[in-house]
Amino acid sequence: MLEHVQRNHDTVPEHGLHLYEKFADPPETVLYREFPARIAAYAEHFRAHGIGPGTRVIVPFETSAAVILSFLALMEAGALPLSVKPLLPHSPKAGYEDFLGRVAGEFGAAAVLQTPSLATVDLPLARLPLPDPELRLPGARLRVPADDELAFVQFSSGSTSFPKGIPITQGRLRANLAMILGTDGRRPEDRVSSWLPLYHDMGLVGGLLSSFASGSDLLLAEPSTFLFDAYGWWAHMAREGVCGTVVPNFAVDYSLRLMRDLDRAELAELDLSRLHVIYLGSEPINIRNLEEFLALMAPAGLRDDVFMPCYGMAETVLVVTSRPRGGRVRIVRSPSGLPAISVGPPMPGFTVRLRTEDGRVCRDGQLGEIELAGGTLADSYLDDPRPLTGTDGFYATGDIGFVDGGELFITGRISDRIKVNGQSLFAADFEQALEQLAFIRRVAVAQAGGRIVVLAEADRTARADPGGCRARIVEHLVHATGVTVRPEDVHFLRPGRLLRTSSGKLQRRAIVAAYERGDFTEARPRTEEPPTPAG
């Protein structure tokens, strides 16, 4: 990675990192010509604080120049950054302190980088102060780490258990970045935008590090900047001539919800014709919303072949498969009869196969668990002697899908499978259907006690007329999936009750457990008094 940073200093010194607090305001800019001198000086700062080769340092990865340069400086010093979520606004401080303590204890961290979000946090280990931003070592040249050296540790999403540490070697990082750049054809003059969190593999590798590897300008913001101004982000990309970005499906759904009522004349004022690549991954893709969004944004010049659905995971650095640049999305019928979208063929070096529930290798068009071998797959989790792969060299991902024409299609997770009359459907099939209803904000669907249960964060419409809205949900699911859900198994919750991981994925296991414990109470209109307890 560091050789890319040094090359950018030598070949594209006027390109750089541009950090935005608001999309309409001028950014804070750090040009690539400044990187080596600052990174080398920061590395000396860390060495003076006892950080050396192999020292494990927890990095709460805030979106700031100081933290990004410190991450690279730890790499320059030969230390091992453990990339974790920062303390997020409105998050319980005690829970975060427990999280840091567990990461430090389980993975042998010697220190934690003292980022601004930790100012009021009681830390279970030594604080490593951020370097003075004025530090420089003029003329410094960064080293080229060996392929087998560990670059950093990233963590699994934690949707089913405590996040697992995945050690990323320099060689595998280089190889996966080469796959990304080879797929999207990026050039140094192509500008990239991202607001994804840097503690998530998609934001760190797909947004930040791929831009450093290509020498492209990176226009970077925090997730909250997008959440507060989704239209502003698209306008910002049009204004700045952005060529590429990487997003989860949520970004499409959220943008569509906030922008679908804009008139064509307003959208036509944007010029998104230079936007050629949008990697789309991380979660199930809502096909109907994607098609509606493309139609909505056509007056702005958004290409109908701009989206590149892809599949990857932290265990493989990032990308495993992707649709090619310039190819329209491909949609076929899944074995369950519902539409499915291609995430492309495997990247060079990866072998992908699928197995049925009884262990047989799947034929084309047959549903099974996705297994991987080769490519940039990690050998094991951090400090776990057990290999990721089985005795035959394949890693069972826990994802379900099928192959058609050499391309992979993802239908869901094993843990999210819902069986109805011998047919395999998935929670996402139900959830994406229900998200079309205007009164649904967020929803989780699961199978509990043999019944399909709908837990919906709903607006006032549902709270004012729960019976009518339950009937609409039941009717809508019959039409969309052919499955009948009992009205008494539909529950309306107030916003914020559905637990999510730091990367936004539903914590289904925890949600089902909370439901079965009776932790959820029905949302009621503000004017409605709760019933008086009997006795």
C-alpha positions as CSV (number, residue, x, y, z in Angstrom):
1,M,0.0,0.0,0.0
2,L,2.7,2.4,1.0
3,E,4.4,2.2,-2.5
4,H,1.1,3.5,-4.0
5,V,1.3,6.5,-1.6
6,Q,4.9,7.2,-2.6
7,R,4.1,6.8,-6.3
8,N,1.3,9.4,-6.0
9,H,3.8,11.9,-4.5
10,D,6.0,11.3,-7.5
11,T,3.5,11.2,-10.3
12,V,0.2,12.9,-9.3
13,P,1.3,15.4,-6.6
14,E,-1.6,17.7,-7.2
15,H,-4.2,15.0,-6.7
16,G,-5.3,14.3,-3.1
17,L,-7.7,13.7,-0.3
18,H,-10.6,16.2,0.0
19,L,-12.7,16.0,3.2
20,Y,-16.2,17.5,3.3
21,E,-18.2,18.3,6.3
22,K,-21.0,19.5,4.0
23,F,-21.2,18.8,0.3
24,A,-21.8,22.5,-0.6
25,D,-18.8,23.8,1.5
26,P,-15.1,23.9,0.5
27,P,-13.2,20.8,1.6
28,E,-10.2,20.3,3.8
29,T,-7.5,19.2,1.3
30,V,-4.4,17.1,1.8
31,L,-2.5,16.8,-1.5
32,Y,-0.6,13.6,-2.3
33,R,2.6,15.5,-2.5
34,E,2.3,16.0,1.3
35,F,1.6,12.4,2.3
36,P,5.2,10.9,2.5
37,A,6.6,13.7,4.7
38,R,3.6,13.6,7.0
39,I,3.4,9.8,7.2
40,A,7.1,9.4,7.9
41,A,7.0,12.1,10.6
42,Y,3.9,10.5,12.2
43,A,5.7,7.1,12.2
44,E,8.6,8.7,14.1
45,H,6.1,10.1,16.6
46,F,4.6,6.7,17.2
47,R,8.1,5.1,17.6
48,A,8.9,7.7,20.2
49,H,5.8,6.4,22.1
50,G,7.0,2.8,22.1
51,I,5.3,1.6,18.9
52,G,7.4,-0.8,16.8
53,P,7.1,-3.7,14.4
54,G,4.2,-5.9,15.3
55,T,2.7,-3.6,18.0
56,R,-1.1,-3.9,17.9
57,V,-2.9,-0.6,18.0
58,I,-6.6,-0.1,18.0
59,V,-7.6,2.6,15.5
60,P,-11.2,4.0,16.0
61,F,-11.4,4.9,12.4
62,E,-12.9,8.4,12.3
63,T,-13.2,10.1,8.9
64,S,-10.4,12.7,9.3
65,A,-7.0,13.4,7.8
66,A,-5.3,12.9,11.1
67,V,-6.7,9.4,11.5
68,I,-6.1,8.4,7.9
69,L,-2.5,9.5,8.0
70,S,-2.0,7.9,11.4
71,F,-3.3,4.6,10.0
72,L,-0.7,4.8,7.2
73,A,2.0,5.9,9.6
74,L,1.4,2.9,11.8
75,M,1.8,0.8,8.7
76,E,5.1,2.6,7.9
77,A,6.3,1.9,11.5
78,G,5.5,-1.8,11.0
79,A,2.8,-1.8,13.6
80,L,-0.5,-3.6,13.2
81,P,-3.6,-1.3,13.1
82,L,-6.8,-2.9,14.3
83,S,-9.5,-0.9,12.5
84,V,-12.7,-0.6,14.6
85,K,-15.7,1.7,14.7
86,P,-15.3,4.9,16.6
87,L,-17.8,6.0,19.3
88,L,-20.7,7.0,17.2
89,P,-23.1,9.9,18.2
90,H,-25.9,8.8,20.5
91,S,-24.2,5.4,21.1
92,P,-24.0,4.2,24.8
93,K,-20.5,5.1,26.1
94,A,-20.5,2.1,28.5
95,G,-21.2,-0.4,25.7
96,Y,-18.4,1.1,23.6
97,E,-16.0,0.9,26.5
98,D,-16.9,-2.8,26.9
99,F,-16.3,-3.2,23.2
100,L,-12.8,-1.7,23.2
101,G,-12.0,-3.7,26.3
102,R,-13.0,-6.9,24.6
103,V,-11.1,-6.1,21.4
104,A,-8.0,-5.3,23.5
105,G,-8.3,-8.4,25.6
106,E,-9.0,-10.9,22.8
107,F,-6.5,-9.5,20.3
108,G,-3.6,-8.3,22.5
109,A,-3.7,-4.6,21.6
110,A,-1.0,-2.5,23.4
111,A,-2.6,0.9,22.8
112,V,-5.6,2.7,21.3
113,L,-5.2,5.7,19.1
114,Q,-6.5,8.8,21.0
115,T,-9.1,10.0,18.4
116,P,-11.4,12.9,19.3
117,S,-14.4,10.7,19.9
118,L,-12.5,9.0,22.8
119,A,-12.1,12.2,24.8
120,T,-14.7,11.2,27.4
121,V,-14.2,7.4,27.2
122,D,-12.6,5.4,30.0
123,L,-10.1,3.3,28.1
124,P,-8.9,-0.1,29.2
125,L,-5.4,0.4,27.8
126,A,-2.8,3.0,27.0
127,R,-3.7,6.0,24.9
128,L,-1.6,6.7,21.9
129,P,-1.8,10.5,21.2
130,L,-2.4,11.7,17.7
131,P,0.6,13.4,16.1
132,D,0.9,17.2,15.8
133,P,-0.6,17.9,12.3
134,E,2.4,20.2,11.6
135,L,4.9,17.4,11.8
136,R,6.9,16.8,8.6
137,L,10.0,14.9,7.5
138,P,10.9,16.6,4.2
139,G,12.3,14.4,1.6
140,A,11.2,11.2,3.3
141,R,10.5,8.1,1.2
142,L,8.2,5.4,2.4
143,R,9.2,1.8,2.5
144,V,7.8,-1.1,0.5
145,P,6.4,-3.8,2.9
146,A,6.9,-7.4,2.0
147,D,3.9,-9.3,0.7
148,D,3.6,-11.5,3.8
149,E,3.7,-8.6,6.2
150,L,0.4,-7.8,7.9
151,A,-1.0,-4.5,6.8
152,F,-4.0,-4.2,9.2
153,V,-6.8,-6.1,10.8
154,Q,-10.4,-5.5,9.8
155,F,-13.4,-7.0,11.5
156,S,-16.5,-9.0,10.3
157,S,-19.8,-7.2,10.6
158,G,-20.8,-8.9,13.8
159,S,-24.4,-9.6,12.6
160,T,-24.4,-13.0,14.3
161,S,-21.6,-12.9,16.9
162,F,-18.8,-10.7,18.3
163,P,-16.8,-9.4,15.3
164,K,-13.9,-11.6,14.2
165,G,-10.6,-10.1,13.4
166,I,-9.3,-10.7,9.8
167,P,-5.6,-10.2,9.3
168,I,-5.0,-8.6,5.9
169,T,-1.5,-9.1,4.4
170,Q,0.1,-6.5,2.2
171,G,0.2,-9.0,-0.7
172,R,-3.5,-9.9,-0.5
173,L,-4.3,-6.2,-0.2
174,R,-2.3,-5.4,-3.3
175,A,-4.0,-8.2,-5.2
176,N,-7.5,-7.3,-4.3
177,L,-6.9,-3.6,-5.1
178,A,-5.6,-4.7,-8.5
179,M,-8.8,-6.7,-9.0
180,I,-10.9,-3.6,-8.2
181,L,-9.0,-1.3,-10.5
182,G,-8.8,-3.9,-13.2
183,T,-12.6,-4.2,-13.1
184,D,-13.6,-0.6,-13.2
185,G,-10.7,0.6,-15.4
186,R,-10.0,3.6,-13.1
187,R,-7.3,6.1,-14.2
188,P,-5.6,8.7,-12.0
189,E,-7.7,11.5,-13.6
190,D,-10.9,9.8,-12.5
191,R,-12.4,11.4,-9.4
192,V,-14.0,9.2,-6.7
193,S,-16.5,10.0,-4.0
194,S,-17.3,8.1,-0.8
195,W,-19.1,8.6,2.4
196,L,-18.8,5.1,3.7
197,P,-17.4,4.5,7.2
198,L,-13.7,3.7,7.1
199,Y,-13.9,1.0,9.7
200,H,-16.0,-1.1,7.2
201,D,-14.2,-3.0,4.5
202,M,-16.2,-1.4,1.7
203,G,-15.3,2.1,2.9
204,L,-11.7,1.4,3.8
205,V,-10.7,-0.8,0.8
206,G,-13.3,0.1,-1.8
207,G,-13.4,3.8,-1.1
208,L,-10.2,5.0,0.5
209,L,-7.4,2.6,-0.4
210,S,-8.5,1.9,-3.9
211,S,-8.3,5.7,-4.6
212,F,-4.8,5.8,-3.2
213,A,-3.9,2.8,-5.3
214,S,-5.2,4.5,-8.5
215,G,-3.8,8.0,-7.7
216,S,-7.3,9.4,-8.0
217,D,-8.7,12.4,-6.2
218,L,-10.9,11.2,-3.3
219,L,-13.8,13.3,-2.2
220,L,-14.6,11.9,1.2
221,A,-17.3,12.6,3.7
222,E,-18.9,11.0,6.8
223,P,-22.0,8.8,6.5
224,S,-24.0,11.4,8.4
225,T,-23.2,14.0,5.7
226,F,-25.0,11.8,3.2
227,L,-27.9,11.0,5.6
228,F,-28.5,14.7,6.1
229,D,-28.2,15.6,2.4
230,A,-28.8,12.7,0.0
231,Y,-29.7,15.0,-2.9
232,G,-26.7,17.2,-2.0
233,W,-24.4,14.2,-2.6
234,W,-25.7,13.6,-6.1
235,A,-25.5,17.3,-6.8
236,H,-21.9,17.3,-5.4
237,M,-20.9,14.4,-7.7
238,A,-22.3,16.3,-10.7
239,R,-20.6,19.5,-9.8
240,E,-17.2,17.9,-9.1
241,G,-17.2,15.6,-12.1
242,V,-17.0,12.4,-10.1
243,C,-16.4,9.3,-12.2
244,G,-16.9,6.5,-9.6
245,T,-18.2,5.6,-6.1
246,V,-19.1,2.6,-4.0
247,V,-22.4,2.2,-2.1
248,P,-24.6,-0.3,-0.3
249,N,-28.1,-0.9,-1.5
250,F,-29.3,1.4,1.3
251,A,-28.0,4.4,-0.5
252,V,-30.2,3.7,-3.5
253,D,-33.3,3.1,-1.3
254,Y,-32.6,6.1,0.8
255,S,-32.0,8.4,-2.1
256,L,-35.1,7.2,-3.9
257,R,-37.3,7.8,-0.8
258,L,-36.0,11.4,-0.4
259,M,-35.8,12.3,-4.1
260,R,-38.7,10.5,-5.9
261,D,-40.9,13.6,-5.7
262,L,-38.4,15.9,-7.3
263,D,-39.5,17.1,-10.7
264,R,-37.7,16.3,-13.9
265,A,-36.6,19.9,-14.5
266,E,-34.9,20.0,-11.2
267,L,-33.1,16.7,-11.8
268,A,-32.1,17.9,-15.3
269,E,-30.1,20.6,-13.8
270,L,-27.6,17.9,-12.6
271,D,-25.0,16.5,-15.0
272,L,-24.1,13.0,-13.9
273,S,-23.0,11.9,-17.3
274,R,-19.4,11.6,-16.1
275,L,-20.3,9.1,-13.5
276,H,-19.4,5.7,-15.0
277,V,-19.0,3.3,-12.1
278,I,-21.1,2.7,-9.0
279,Y,-20.1,-0.5,-7.2
280,L,-23.3,-1.8,-5.4
281,G,-22.8,-4.4,-2.7
282,S,-22.7,-5.2,1.0
283,E,-26.4,-6.2,1.3
284,P,-29.3,-7.6,-0.8
285,I,-30.2,-5.4,-3.7
286,N,-33.7,-4.2,-4.0
287,I,-34.3,-4.7,-7.8
288,R,-37.5,-2.7,-8.0
289,N,-36.0,0.3,-6.2
290,L,-32.9,0.2,-8.4
291,E,-34.9,0.2,-11.6
292,E,-37.1,3.1,-10.3
293,F,-34.0,5.1,-9.3
294,L,-32.4,4.7,-12.7
295,A,-35.6,6.0,-14.3
296,L,-35.8,8.8,-11.8
297,M,-32.2,10.0,-12.5
298,A,-32.3,9.6,-16.3
299,P,-32.9,13.4,-16.7
300,A,-29.7,14.0,-14.8
301,G,-27.7,12.0,-17.3
302,L,-27.2,9.0,-15.0
303,R,-26.2,6.1,-17.3
304,D,-28.4,3.0,-17.2
305,D,-25.2,0.8,-17.1
306,V,-23.6,2.7,-14.2
307,F,-24.3,0.2,-11.4
308,M,-21.9,-2.7,-10.9
309,P,-23.5,-5.2,-8.4
310,C,-20.7,-7.0,-6.6
311,Y,-20.1,-9.5,-3.8
312,G,-17.4,-9.6,-1.2
313,M,-16.5,-9.8,2.4
314,A,-13.9,-8.8,5.0
315,E,-12.4,-12.4,4.8
316,T,-11.3,-11.8,1.2
317,V,-10.0,-8.2,1.8
318,L,-13.1,-7.0,-0.1
319,V,-14.3,-8.0,-3.6
320,V,-14.9,-11.6,-4.8
321,T,-17.2,-11.0,-7.8
322,S,-18.5,-8.0,-9.8
323,R,-20.4,-7.2,-12.9
324,P,-18.1,-5.5,-15.4
325,R,-18.0,-1.8,-16.2
326,G,-20.4,-0.8,-18.9
327,G,-22.7,-3.8,-18.6
328,R,-26.3,-3.3,-17.6
329,V,-27.6,-5.2,-14.6
330,R,-28.6,-8.7,-15.3
331,I,-31.8,-10.1,-13.7
332,V,-33.1,-13.6,-13.9
333,R,-35.7,-15.8,-12.0
334,S,-34.2,-17.5,-9.0
335,P,-35.0,-21.2,-8.2
336,S,-37.8,-19.8,-5.8
337,G,-39.3,-17.9,-8.8
338,L,-38.5,-14.4,-7.5
339,P,-36.3,-12.0,-9.5
340,A,-32.5,-12.2,-8.7
341,I,-29.7,-9.8,-9.8
342,S,-26.3,-11.0,-10.9
343,V,-23.2,-9.9,-8.9
344,G,-21.0,-11.0,-11.8
345,P,-18.3,-13.7,-12.3
346,P,-15.5,-14.5,-9.9
347,M,-12.4,-12.3,-9.9
348,P,-9.2,-13.9,-11.2
349,G,-7.8,-16.4,-8.7
350,F,-11.1,-17.2,-6.9
351,T,-12.9,-20.5,-7.3
352,V,-16.6,-20.3,-6.4
353,R,-18.8,-23.4,-6.0
354,L,-22.1,-24.1,-4.3
355,R,-23.3,-27.0,-2.2
356,T,-26.8,-28.2,-1.5
357,E,-28.0,-28.9,2.1
358,D,-27.1,-32.5,1.7
359,G,-23.5,-31.7,0.6
360,R,-23.7,-32.2,-3.1
361,V,-22.1,-29.7,-5.5
362,C,-24.8,-27.7,-7.2
363,R,-25.4,-27.6,-10.9
364,D,-26.2,-24.3,-12.7
365,G,-29.5,-22.8,-11.5
366,Q,-29.5,-24.8,-8.3
367,L,-29.7,-23.1,-4.9
368,G,-26.8,-23.8,-2.5
369,E,-24.4,-22.4,0.0
370,I,-21.6,-20.4,-1.6
371,E,-18.1,-21.7,-0.9
372,L,-14.8,-20.0,-1.9
373,A,-11.2,-21.0,-2.5
374,G,-8.1,-19.1,-3.6
375,G,-7.9,-15.5,-4.5
376,T,-7.3,-13.2,-1.6
377,L,-9.1,-15.3,1.0
378,A,-7.4,-15.1,4.5
379,D,-5.8,-18.2,5.9
380,S,-7.5,-17.8,9.3
381,Y,-9.0,-15.3,11.8
382,L,-6.6,-13.4,13.9
383,D,-5.0,-15.5,16.6
384,D,-7.1,-18.5,15.7
385,P,-5.0,-21.5,14.6
386,R,-7.9,-23.1,12.8
387,P,-7.9,-22.5,9.0
388,L,-10.9,-20.7,7.4
389,T,-11.2,-23.5,4.8
390,G,-12.2,-27.0,5.2
391,T,-10.0,-30.0,4.4
392,D,-10.9,-29.6,0.7
393,G,-9.6,-26.0,0.7
394,F,-13.0,-24.2,0.5
395,Y,-14.5,-21.7,2.9
396,A,-18.2,-21.9,3.6
397,T,-19.5,-18.3,3.5
398,G,-23.0,-18.9,5.0
399,D,-24.4,-17.1,2.0
400,I,-27.0,-18.8,-0.3
401,G,-27.2,-18.3,-4.0
402,F,-27.0,-19.9,-7.4
403,V,-24.9,-19.7,-10.6
404,D,-26.3,-18.9,-14.0
405,G,-24.2,-18.5,-17.1
406,G,-21.0,-18.3,-15.1
407,E,-22.3,-15.4,-12.9
408,L,-23.2,-15.5,-9.2
409,F,-26.6,-14.6,-7.8
410,I,-27.0,-14.0,-4.0
411,T,-30.4,-14.8,-2.5
412,G,-29.7,-14.5,1.2
413,R,-28.0,-15.9,4.3
414,I,-28.5,-19.5,5.6
415,S,-29.6,-18.0,8.9
416,D,-32.2,-15.8,7.0
417,R,-33.7,-18.7,5.1
418,I,-37.5,-19.1,5.5
419,K,-38.9,-22.4,4.3
420,V,-42.5,-22.5,3.2
421,N,-44.0,-25.7,1.8
422,G,-40.6,-27.0,0.9
423,Q,-39.6,-23.8,-0.9
424,S,-36.6,-21.7,0.2
425,L,-37.3,-18.0,0.5
426,F,-35.3,-15.4,2.4
427,A,-35.9,-12.6,4.9
428,A,-34.8,-10.1,2.3
429,D,-37.5,-11.2,-0.1
430,F,-40.2,-10.3,2.4
431,E,-38.4,-7.1,3.7
432,Q,-37.9,-5.6,0.2
433,A,-41.5,-6.2,-0.7
434,L,-42.7,-4.5,2.5
435,E,-40.4,-1.6,2.1
436,Q,-42.6,-0.6,-0.9
437,L,-45.4,0.3,1.6
438,A,-45.3,4.0,2.5
439,F,-45.9,3.5,6.2
440,I,-43.0,1.1,6.7
441,R,-39.7,2.8,7.7
442,R,-37.6,-0.3,8.5
443,V,-38.6,-3.9,8.8
444,A,-37.2,-7.3,9.9
445,V,-38.8,-10.6,8.9
446,A,-37.9,-13.9,10.6
447,Q,-39.2,-17.4,11.2
448,A,-39.8,-18.0,14.9
449,G,-41.6,-21.0,16.4
450,G,-42.5,-22.1,12.9
451,R,-44.3,-18.8,12.0
452,I,-43.3,-16.0,9.8
453,V,-43.0,-12.9,12.0
454,V,-43.0,-9.3,10.7
455,L,-41.4,-6.6,13.0
456,A,-41.9,-3.2,11.4
457,E,-40.7,0.2,12.5
458,A,-43.7,2.2,11.2
459,D,-44.9,5.8,11.0
460,R,-48.0,7.3,12.5
461,T,-50.3,5.8,9.9
462,A,-49.7,2.3,11.1
463,R,-49.9,3.3,14.8
464,A,-53.2,5.1,14.2
465,D,-54.7,2.2,12.1
466,P,-52.8,-1.0,13.1
467,G,-55.6,-3.3,11.9
468,G,-55.9,-1.8,8.5
469,C,-52.1,-1.7,8.0
470,R,-51.7,-5.3,9.1
471,A,-54.2,-6.3,6.5
472,R,-52.3,-4.3,3.8
473,I,-49.1,-6.1,4.8
474,V,-50.7,-9.5,4.6
475,E,-52.2,-8.7,1.2
476,H,-49.0,-7.2,-0.1
477,L,-46.9,-10.3,0.9
478,V,-49.4,-12.7,-0.8
479,H,-49.1,-10.7,-4.0
480,A,-45.3,-10.3,-3.9
481,T,-44.2,-13.7,-2.5
482,G,-47.2,-16.0,-2.6
483,V,-46.9,-16.5,1.1
484,T,-49.7,-15.8,3.7
485,V,-48.6,-14.3,7.0
486,R,-51.1,-14.2,9.9
487,P,-52.2,-10.7,10.9
488,E,-51.4,-11.5,14.6
489,D,-47.8,-12.1,13.6
490,V,-47.3,-8.5,12.3
491,H,-46.0,-6.2,15.0
492,F,-45.4,-2.4,14.8
493,L,-42.5,-0.9,16.7
494,R,-41.3,2.6,17.3
495,P,-38.2,3.7,15.3
496,G,-34.9,2.5,16.6
497,R,-36.0,-0.8,18.0
498,L,-34.5,-3.0,15.3
499,L,-30.9,-3.7,16.3
500,R,-28.2,-3.2,13.6
501,T,-24.5,-3.7,13.4
502,S,-22.0,-0.8,13.0
503,S,-22.2,-1.3,9.2
504,G,-26.1,-1.1,9.2
505,K,-26.9,-4.8,8.9
506,L,-29.8,-6.2,10.9
507,Q,-28.8,-8.2,13.9
508,R,-31.4,-10.9,13.2
509,R,-30.3,-13.3,15.8
510,A,-30.5,-10.6,18.5
511,I,-33.8,-9.3,17.1
512,V,-35.4,-12.8,17.1
513,A,-34.2,-13.4,20.6
514,A,-35.6,-10.1,21.8
515,Y,-39.0,-11.0,20.2
516,E,-39.1,-14.4,21.8
517,R,-38.3,-12.9,25.2
518,G,-41.2,-10.4,24.7
519,D,-38.9,-7.4,24.8
520,F,-40.8,-5.6,22.0
521,T,-44.0,-3.6,22.8
522,E,-46.5,-2.5,20.2
523,A,-46.2,1.1,19.1
524,R,-49.4,3.0,19.9
525,P,-50.8,6.4,19.0
526,R,-49.7,9.1,21.4
527,T,-53.3,9.8,22.3
528,E,-54.0,6.1,23.2
529,E,-53.6,5.1,26.8
530,P,-52.0,1.7,27.4
531,P,-54.4,-0.9,28.8
532,T,-54.7,-1.1,32.6
533,P,-53.0,-4.2,33.9
534,A,-55.5,-6.8,35.2
535,G,-55.8,-7.0,38.9
